[in-house]
Every structure is written in C-alpha cells, then in structure tokens.
Amino acid sequence: TAAIHVDTWRMFVPLHPRHLHRLSALELAEQQAAAAGGSVFTDADVFSTRAFLQMIDGAVDAGLRHTLVVALRTRLDRLGVLDS
C-alpha cells in the first residue's frame, strides 16, 4: 500500500479538476495565485518559521490554525525547503 500511496502522490497535478475537491478555499486561492506567479500571503516572509510554529501552537480556532499552516507551507516552499 505504501508503493500505491507514493505513486499516487507522484501523479498529483496541482489544480487538476480531479483533486480540487481536496483543497480548502484558502489552499485553492493559494494554488491559483502561485500559478499566476504570486501568493495570497504577501507578508509570509515577515515571520520566521519559529514564529509560525508558535502561532500554530497557540491557535485555538481550527480555521486560524489551518491558515497559519498554509502560510507556513507557502513560506517553506518559497525557501525551497519543501519538495514539489
């Protein structure tokens, strides 16, 4: 099953209609902005990774926590830390 999961992940195409239902509205907006060469998080580089982790840890609201996770993912992707 691990091989199937890895192969499925490898075949994932961002913004493919088959996968859009898996994205939250925020993730979809970020994917669309990234495809256009931008980001919905214009100030994501202002905060350090440690600051994001502290904010995520302290966030009580699930929506806020999700927003912070997507913002951190965007920051790490810009830094080249995340795999495509």
N, C-alpha and C positions, 0 to 999 in steps of 0.2 A: 504493500500500500504506500510505502514511502516513495518508491520509484514513480508511482502514478501521480502522487502529490507533486513531486519535483517536476515531472513532465508537464503537468497541468499548469504549474506556476511559470514554467519557461514559455509556455504558449500564450500567457496572458498578454493581451494587447490593450493598452490604456485607451479609454473612450470607445472601445468596441461595444456595439449595442448589446451583445450577449452578456457583458459584465456591468453595464450601467446600473442595474438594479442593486448591485452590491455596494455602491457608493452612497455615502450620505450627501446631502445637498452641499455641504461645505467641501467635501472631497471632490465632488463633481465640479464645483466652481473653481477649485484649485487646479484640477486637471485641465479644464478649459483655458484657464489663464496661463498655465505652463505651456500648453500647446501654442498659444499666441505669443510666447516669449516673456511672459510676466508672472505675477503671483498676486493672490488676493492678500497676502501678508507682506505689506510694503515695509513694515518695521521689524520683521523677524530677525534681522541681523543685529538689531539693537541689543537684544537679550542674549546672554550666554546660555550654553547648554545647561549649565548648573542652575541658572535662574529658571529656565523652563521646567526642569525636573522638580525644583522646589515648588513652583506654581502648580504643577500637576499633582504633586503630593498633597498640597493644601487645598485643592479644589474639591468642594463638596458636591457641587452640581455636575451631573454627568455630561451635560451639554458643554459646559465650560471646559471640563477635563478633555472631552473629545476635540474641541477647538484647539486647545493647547498641544495635544498630541499631534494633530495635523500640522500645526505651526512648527513644532519641533522637527517633525519629519521633513518639512519643506526646508528648514534651515540645514539639517544634516545632509539633505540631498544637494543643496547648493554648495556645501563644503566638500562634496564628493565622498562622503563617508558611507552613504547607502548604495547598495547595488541597484542597478536598473532593473 
